[in-house]
Structure formats: C-alpha cells, structure tokens
Amino acid sequence: MDRMLAEPFIAMRSGYLMHRFIHRLTNGRQPAFAYSVDGAEMGKVMVAEGLGVTLLPDYSVIDDPLERGGIITHRPLAAEAGDVLLVAQHARTRHLPQPVEQLVRILSAHAARWRDTT
C-alpha cells in the first residue's frame, strides 16, 4: 500500500465503485492523485503509457490484451481490502432484453462459483 500511495495514481471518477473502494482502503491516507478517468479501460491505457498506477478488480486486468502482451501487470493487494458486494438489479418487466438476461446469468454463475469456494 505504501508503495502504491507514493506513485502517481490514476483514480476512477466519483460514482465508480473503485473510487469509493480506494478511499475506504486507504482509510484517510491520500494517494498522489495524478489523473481521474471514466472507467477501467482508460485507466489501463494510462498505466500502459506509464502515467501512473491504478486499482482495479483482478477480473478487469487478468487476461486483458495489455496484460497478455506484458504491457501492464497486476499485483494483489498486500492490505486487507475487505469484500465488495455486487448486486444485479433490474426492473420487473415481462421480458428483459436478451443482453440483460445474459448478464444476470453470467453474474449468477460467478456468484455461485464464489460461494462454492468460500
């Protein structure tokens, strides 16, 4: 954590989960904010350009083309990060659009696998 906080930090804008997470994780200690971005993809590109470090969920980095190419890498946190709760909500309608149904199935499958490992 100390090393990460000393580097120029690429933060997600307010409203993003990782924005709230970094503030909770640092417990009042301020990273050296260098940039604020809208989303993980832009954050990864800025890291690839050498502009700083960022904090993203592992699923956003592992097997990403930039990671596979050795341009960016991931490291697990050495600090106790706590759990992040992800909730899928949708309106009660007769028919959900197919992409929404597919996303709910994917998230449910991931949740079931996570539950089985804990």
DAVENMO-V414652 format. One line per field, one symbol per residue. ss: DSSP state (2 for helix, 1 for strand, 0 for the rest). phi: phi as a letter, one per 30 degrees, with the letter a starting at -180 (. if undefined). A space follows every 50 residues. Layout:
# DAVENMO-V414652
ss=???
phi=???
This chain:
# DAVENMO-V414652
ss=02222201111100002222222222000001111110022222222200 00100002222000222200000000000000000000000000000222 222222222222222220
phi=.ddddddecccddejdedddddddddhjdcddecbbbcjddddddddedi dlcbcbdeddceideddddidbbbbdddcdciccccbcbbddbdbdeedd edddddddddddddddcc
